[in-house]
Amino acid sequence: LRDNNDTPITPEEWLMMKRGLLYTARKRASRKGLACTINADDIKWPKDGVCPILGEPLKKHRGKMERNTPSLDRKDSTKGYVPGNVYVVSWWSNYLKEQLSLEQAERMVEYIKNG
């Protein structure tokens, strides 16, 4: 595994990252009344260390949240943190996905396309 600086992420660092993502998912699931049945093995690093939503490289950050910090996303937001429904994406893409409705996202795409 490598981050966006092509710096290797050691197995120990990845395990710590997964534990942090899992801890946060459990807290969020409890707060929202969602199921959280995943374990650390269900959390997979995206291909080439790139956010599958925005295509931006992910980077490990210590003690701070930045736009390319890895974040755990639920592909289907109506489901909980269950195997097959969680993906590692950038914090920024996860935040935008949560903030924008599908209609708003489509309007933004149209605006960007048409200048």
Secondary structure by P-SEA (a helix, b strand, c coil): ccccccccccaaaaaaaaaaaaaaaaaaaaaacccccccccccccccccccccccbbbbbbccccccccbbbbccccccccccccbbbbcaaaaaaaaaccaaaaaaaaaaaaac
